[in-house]
Amino acid sequence: MLSKFKELLERTRKKVKHEADLKRRYWKGKIEKKSLEVPFDSGAHRHLYAGSACYLWVPKYKEEKKQPNKADAGDSQ
């Protein structure tokens, strides 16, 4: 668990760098956003709660599904 702002900042910068590297190289996938409900008994919930549920949007990495090779499909003889 993160307890200091400096730790959060370092982890955030590392994650941003990782995502930028993914986009820079030829990565056959995509980054979507995923919604996670903040646990009710967490410190984040106590700070964020405003009368409704609290959600965090986090990156979700999805690899591109490989398409079957058309040449391979005809080689079943």
C-alpha positions in Angstrom: 0.0 0.0 0.0 1.2 3.5 -0.8 1.5 5.8 2.2 3.5 8.8 0.9 2.9 11.1 -2.0 6.4 10.6 -3.3 5.8 6.8 -3.6 2.5 7.5 -5.6 4.3 10.0 -7.9 7.1 7.5 -8.6 4.7 4.7 -9.3 2.6 6.9 -11.5 5.6 8.1 -13.6 6.8 4.5 -14.0 3.3 3.4 -15.3 3.1 6.4 -17.7 6.5 5.5 -19.1 5.5 1.9 -19.5 2.3 2.9 -21.4 4.2 5.3 -23.6 6.7 2.6 -24.5 3.9 0.2 -25.5 2.4 2.8 -27.8 5.8 3.7 -29.3 6.7 0.1 -30.4 4.6 -1.9 -32.7 2.3 -3.4 -30.1 -0.7 -5.3 -31.5 -3.0 -4.6 -28.7 -4.8 -1.8 -27.1 -5.3 0.0 -23.8 -8.8 0.3 -22.5 -10.1 1.6 -19.3 -11.5 -0.6 -16.6 -13.7 0.5 -13.7 -13.0 -0.8 -10.2 -15.1 0.0 -7.3 -13.2 1.5 -4.4 -13.5 -0.8 -1.3 -15.9 0.8 1.3 -13.4 0.4 4.2 -10.4 1.9 2.4 -8.8 5.3 3.0 -9.4 6.2 -0.6 -13.2 5.7 -0.1 -13.2 7.9 2.9 -11.6 10.7 0.9 -13.5 10.3 -2.3 -17.0 9.4 -1.1 -19.6 12.1 -2.0 -22.9 10.3 -1.5 -22.5 7.6 -4.2 -20.2 4.7 -5.0 -16.6 5.5 -5.8 -14.9 4.0 -8.8 -11.3 4.1 -10.1 -10.6 4.0 -13.8 -7.4 1.9 -14.4 -5.7 0.8 -17.6 -6.6 -2.6 -19.0 -4.2 -4.1 -21.5 -5.7 -6.2 -24.2 -3.6 -8.2 -26.6 -4.9 -8.5 -30.2 -6.5 -11.9 -30.8 -4.5 -13.8 -33.4 -6.5 -14.5 -36.5 -6.2 -18.0 -38.0 -3.9 -18.1 -40.9 -6.0 -18.8 -44.1 -3.2 -20.9 -45.6 -3.2 -23.2 -42.5 -7.0 -23.6 -42.7 -6.8 -25.4 -46.1 -3.9 -27.7 -45.0 -6.1 -30.2 -43.2 -5.6 -33.0 -45.8 
